[in-house]
Amino acid sequence: MPQQLFPGVYSFGRNIATKNSTPGYRVYGEKLEKQKDGEYRFWDPFRSKIGAAILKGLKNFPVKPDSNVLYLGASTGTTSSHIADITKGQVYCVEFGKRVARDLMHVCEKKTNMIPIVADARHPWEYAQLIGPVDVLIQDVAQPRQADIVLVNSHHFPFTDVLLSIKSRSIDSSRNPKKVIRGEVAKLKGEFNVVQELELEPFEKDHVLVHLKRK
Ligand SMILES: C[S@@+](CC[C@H](N)C(=O)[O-])C[C@H]1O[C@@H](n2cnc3c(N)ncnc32)[C@H](O)[C@@H]1O
Protein backbone atom coordinates (compact mmCIF):
# COMPACT_ATOMS: atom_id res chain seq x y z
CA MET A 1 0.00 0.00 0.00
CA PRO A 2 1.24 3.54 -0.69
CA GLN A 3 2.42 5.71 2.21
CA GLN A 4 1.22 9.31 2.43
CA LEU A 5 4.12 11.82 2.34
CA PHE A 6 1.90 14.93 2.28
CA PRO A 7 -1.86 15.18 1.85
CA GLY A 8 -2.39 13.97 -1.72
CA VAL A 9 1.23 12.86 -2.29
CA TYR A 10 2.13 9.19 -1.82
CA SER A 11 5.20 7.00 -2.00
CA PHE A 12 5.38 3.56 -3.53
CA GLY A 13 8.83 2.48 -2.37
CA ARG A 14 11.19 4.82 -4.23
CA ASN A 15 8.47 6.25 -6.45
CA ILE A 16 6.03 9.01 -5.71
CA ALA A 17 2.50 9.32 -7.02
CA THR A 18 -0.71 11.32 -6.83
CA LYS A 19 -4.22 9.89 -6.82
CA ASN A 20 -5.55 10.25 -10.34
CA SER A 21 -8.51 12.64 -10.39
CA THR A 22 -9.30 11.35 -13.91
CA PRO A 23 -8.90 7.55 -13.70
CA GLY A 24 -7.57 5.93 -16.86
CA TYR A 25 -6.19 9.22 -18.18
CA ARG A 26 -2.41 9.67 -18.58
CA VAL A 27 -0.79 13.08 -19.27
CA TYR A 28 2.79 12.16 -20.25
CA GLY A 29 2.92 8.36 -20.49
CA GLU A 30 3.26 7.91 -16.74
CA LYS A 31 2.49 4.60 -15.05
CA LEU A 32 -0.99 4.16 -13.54
CA GLU A 33 -1.59 1.75 -10.70
CA LYS A 34 -4.94 0.65 -9.33
CA GLN A 35 -5.30 0.14 -5.59
CA LYS A 36 -8.39 -0.61 -3.49
CA ASP A 37 -8.91 3.10 -2.78
CA GLY A 38 -8.46 4.37 -6.33
CA GLU A 39 -5.95 4.84 -9.13
CA TYR A 40 -2.51 6.33 -8.56
CA ARG A 41 -0.43 8.21 -11.14
CA PHE A 42 3.34 7.88 -10.83
CA TRP A 43 5.14 11.23 -10.71
CA ASP A 44 8.41 11.25 -12.68
CA PRO A 45 11.10 13.32 -10.87
CA PHE A 46 13.14 13.52 -14.09
CA ARG A 47 10.20 15.31 -15.76
CA SER A 48 9.08 17.47 -12.83
CA LYS A 49 11.11 19.74 -10.53
CA ILE A 50 8.45 19.62 -7.83
CA GLY A 51 8.54 15.83 -8.02
CA ALA A 52 12.35 15.98 -7.80
CA ALA A 53 12.18 18.33 -4.79
CA ILE A 54 9.82 15.98 -2.94
CA LEU A 55 12.25 13.11 -3.46
CA LYS A 56 15.19 15.36 -2.42
CA GLY A 57 13.58 16.05 0.97
CA LEU A 58 11.14 18.94 0.67
CA LYS A 59 10.01 19.48 4.29
CA ASN A 60 6.79 21.45 3.85
CA PHE A 61 4.57 21.09 0.83
CA PRO A 62 2.42 24.21 0.64
CA VAL A 63 -0.18 22.81 -1.78
CA LYS A 64 -3.03 21.53 0.40
CA PRO A 65 -6.17 19.62 -0.74
CA ASP A 66 -8.11 22.90 -1.00
CA SER A 67 -5.37 25.28 -2.24
CA ASN A 68 -5.79 27.52 -5.25
CA VAL A 69 -2.55 27.63 -7.21
CA LEU A 70 -1.06 30.00 -9.76
CA TYR A 71 1.33 27.97 -11.93
CA LEU A 72 3.67 29.99 -14.17
CA GLY A 73 5.35 28.05 -16.98
CA ALA A 74 2.87 25.16 -17.17
CA SER A 75 4.19 23.85 -20.52
CA THR A 76 2.20 20.74 -21.53
CA GLY A 77 0.85 20.18 -18.02
CA THR A 78 3.21 17.51 -16.67
CA THR A 79 3.64 18.94 -13.16
CA SER A 80 0.49 21.07 -13.03
CA SER A 81 -1.61 17.94 -13.67
CA HIS A 82 -0.17 16.35 -10.51
CA ILE A 83 -0.90 19.56 -8.61
CA ALA A 84 -4.47 19.33 -9.95
CA ASP A 85 -4.70 15.77 -8.56
CA ILE A 86 -3.61 17.00 -5.11
CA THR A 87 -5.98 19.95 -4.74
CA LYS A 88 -9.67 20.28 -5.46
CA GLY A 89 -9.01 24.03 -5.79
CA GLN A 90 -8.26 25.82 -9.04
CA VAL A 91 -4.86 25.49 -10.72
CA TYR A 92 -4.37 28.49 -13.01
CA CYS A 93 -1.84 27.41 -15.65
CA VAL A 94 -0.03 30.29 -17.36
CA GLU A 95 2.00 29.43 -20.46
CA PHE A 96 3.10 31.65 -23.35
CA GLY A 97 4.31 29.01 -25.83
CA LYS A 98 1.41 28.64 -28.26
CA ARG A 99 2.37 25.13 -29.40
CA VAL A 100 2.75 23.69 -25.89
CA ALA A 101 -0.36 25.58 -24.77
CA ARG A 102 -2.38 23.56 -27.30
CA ASP A 103 -1.35 20.31 -25.56
CA LEU A 104 -1.98 21.95 -22.19
CA MET A 105 -5.55 22.74 -23.25
CA HIS A 106 -6.25 19.06 -23.97
CA VAL A 107 -5.12 18.22 -20.42
CA CYS A 108 -7.29 21.03 -19.00
CA GLU A 109 -10.33 19.61 -20.83
CA LYS A 110 -9.90 16.40 -18.79
CA LYS A 111 -8.70 17.85 -15.48
CA THR A 112 -11.34 20.49 -15.09
CA ASN A 113 -9.74 22.28 -12.11
CA MET A 114 -6.83 23.26 -14.42
CA ILE A 115 -7.52 26.60 -16.09
CA PRO A 116 -5.31 27.33 -19.12
CA ILE A 117 -4.17 30.94 -19.59
CA VAL A 118 -2.07 31.77 -22.65
CA ALA A 119 -0.15 34.80 -21.40
CA ASP A 120 3.29 36.12 -20.52
CA ALA A 121 4.13 35.53 -16.84
CA ARG A 122 6.07 38.83 -16.86
CA HIS A 123 2.80 40.73 -17.40
CA PRO A 124 0.44 39.63 -14.60
CA TRP A 125 -1.81 42.64 -15.13
CA GLU A 126 -2.89 40.97 -18.40
CA TYR A 127 -4.32 37.90 -16.60
CA ALA A 128 -5.13 39.27 -13.11
CA GLN A 129 -8.85 39.60 -13.92
CA LEU A 130 -9.05 35.95 -14.99
CA ILE A 131 -7.79 34.61 -11.68
CA GLY A 132 -9.48 34.24 -8.29
CA PRO A 133 -7.65 34.32 -4.95
CA VAL A 134 -4.57 32.09 -4.91
CA ASP A 135 -2.67 30.57 -1.97
CA VAL A 136 0.46 29.26 -3.69
CA LEU A 137 2.64 30.37 -6.61
CA ILE A 138 4.57 27.70 -8.50
CA GLN A 139 7.03 29.14 -11.00
CA ASP A 140 9.09 27.20 -13.53
CA VAL A 141 9.65 29.55 -16.46
CA ALA A 142 13.35 29.09 -17.31
CA GLN A 143 13.73 32.86 -17.89
CA PRO A 144 16.62 35.23 -17.11
CA ARG A 145 14.71 37.37 -14.57
CA GLN A 146 13.10 34.72 -12.42
CA ALA A 147 13.06 36.70 -9.14
CA ASP A 148 11.53 39.73 -10.88
CA ILE A 149 8.72 37.54 -12.21
CA VAL A 150 7.93 36.32 -8.67
CA LEU A 151 7.95 39.90 -7.38
CA VAL A 152 5.72 41.39 -10.07
CA ASN A 153 3.21 38.55 -9.58
CA SER A 154 3.33 38.96 -5.80
CA HIS A 155 2.09 42.54 -6.28
CA HIS A 156 -1.03 41.26 -8.07
CA PHE A 157 -1.90 38.07 -6.17
CA PRO A 158 -2.10 37.38 -2.42
CA PHE A 159 -0.30 33.98 -2.32
CA THR A 160 1.60 33.22 0.89
CA ASP A 161 3.91 30.50 -0.43
CA VAL A 162 6.13 30.17 -3.50
CA LEU A 163 7.82 27.12 -4.98
CA LEU A 164 10.36 28.62 -7.35
CA SER A 165 12.48 26.57 -9.70
CA ILE A 166 15.70 28.38 -10.61
CA LYS A 167 17.82 27.24 -13.51
CA SER A 168 21.15 29.02 -13.27
CA ARG A 169 21.94 28.57 -16.98
CA SER A 170 18.80 30.48 -17.97
CA ILE A 171 20.05 33.46 -15.97
CA ASP A 172 23.77 33.44 -16.81
CA SER A 173 25.55 30.41 -18.26
CA SER A 174 29.01 32.00 -17.88
CA ARG A 175 28.95 32.46 -14.06
CA ASN A 176 29.24 29.95 -11.22
CA PRO A 177 25.76 28.34 -10.91
CA LYS A 178 25.70 28.59 -7.08
CA LYS A 179 26.50 32.33 -7.20
CA VAL A 180 23.86 32.95 -9.85
CA ILE A 181 21.21 31.21 -7.73
CA ARG A 182 22.33 33.03 -4.54
CA GLY A 183 22.00 36.37 -6.35
CA GLU A 184 18.49 35.56 -7.56
CA VAL A 185 17.28 34.42 -4.11
CA ALA A 186 18.79 37.57 -2.52
CA LYS A 187 16.46 39.73 -4.64
CA LEU A 188 13.47 38.08 -2.95
CA LYS A 189 14.57 38.41 0.67
CA GLY A 190 12.95 41.82 1.17
CA GLU A 191 9.47 40.34 0.70
CA PHE A 192 9.94 36.63 1.42
CA ASN A 193 11.62 34.34 3.94
CA VAL A 194 13.43 31.33 2.54
CA VAL A 195 11.89 28.20 4.07
CA GLN A 196 14.09 25.72 2.20
CA GLU A 197 16.42 25.53 -0.77
CA LEU A 198 17.03 22.21 -2.51
CA GLU A 199 19.49 21.24 -5.22
CA LEU A 200 17.75 18.92 -7.66
CA GLU A 201 20.64 16.70 -8.81
CA PRO A 202 20.62 13.94 -9.99
CA PHE A 203 17.20 14.74 -11.47
CA GLU A 204 18.16 18.19 -12.85
CA LYS A 205 21.60 19.80 -13.22
CA ASP A 206 22.24 23.35 -11.93
CA HIS A 207 18.66 23.72 -10.72
CA VAL A 208 17.39 24.58 -7.28
CA LEU A 209 13.87 24.59 -5.93
CA VAL A 210 13.29 27.32 -3.37
CA HIS A 211 10.33 27.36 -1.00
CA LEU A 212 9.58 30.96 0.07
CA LYS A 213 7.01 32.37 2.48
CA ARG A 214 5.72 35.92 2.31
CA LYS A 215 6.79 38.07 5.28
C1 LIG B 1 10.81 24.13 -17.98
S1 LIG B 1 9.35 24.39 -18.84
C2 LIG B 1 8.10 24.06 -17.65
C3 LIG B 1 7.84 22.64 -17.31
C4 LIG B 1 6.62 22.50 -16.43
N1 LIG B 1 6.69 23.39 -15.31
C5 LIG B 1 6.43 21.10 -15.88
O1 LIG B 1 7.13 20.70 -14.94
O2 LIG B 1 5.54 20.40 -16.38
C6 LIG B 1 9.29 26.14 -18.92
C7 LIG B 1 8.03 26.65 -19.58
O3 LIG B 1 7.94 28.05 -19.29
C8 LIG B 1 7.38 28.70 -20.41
N2 LIG B 1 7.72 30.14 -20.28
C9 LIG B 1 8.94 30.71 -20.36
N3 LIG B 1 8.83 32.04 -20.19
C10 LIG B 1 7.52 32.30 -19.98
C11 LIG B 1 6.79 33.48 -19.76
N4 LIG B 1 7.41 34.67 -19.68
N5 LIG B 1 5.46 33.41 -19.61
C12 LIG B 1 4.82 32.20 -19.68
N6 LIG B 1 5.46 31.03 -19.90
C13 LIG B 1 6.79 31.08 -20.05
C14 LIG B 1 8.05 28.01 -21.60
O4 LIG B 1 7.29 28.21 -22.78
C15 LIG B 1 8.07 26.56 -21.12
O5 LIG B 1 6.93 25.86 -21.56
The ligand as a Gaussian input file, in Angstrom:
#p B3LYP/6-31G(d) Opt

LIG

0 1
 C       10.815000      24.129000     -17.985000
 S        9.347000      24.392000     -18.844000
 C        8.100000      24.064000     -17.647000
 C        7.841000      22.639000     -17.307000
 C        6.623000      22.496000     -16.429000
 N        6.694000      23.394000     -15.306000
 C        6.431000      21.096000     -15.883000
 O        7.130000      20.700000     -14.944000
 O        5.544000      20.399000     -16.384000
 C        9.289000      26.138000     -18.918000
 C        8.033000      26.652000     -19.584000
 O        7.936000      28.048000     -19.292000
 C        7.381000      28.697000     -20.407000
 N        7.715000      30.135000     -20.284000
 C        8.937000      30.706000     -20.357000
 N        8.834000      32.041000     -20.187000
 C        7.517000      32.299000     -19.983000
 C        6.790000      33.482000     -19.760000
 N        7.409000      34.673000     -19.681000
 N        5.456000      33.411000     -19.612000
 C        4.819000      32.204000     -19.681000
 N        5.458000      31.030000     -19.899000
 C        6.791000      31.081000     -20.046000
 C        8.045000      28.007000     -21.599000
 O        7.293000      28.209000     -22.781000
 C        8.069000      26.557000     -21.118000
 O        6.926000      25.859000     -21.561000

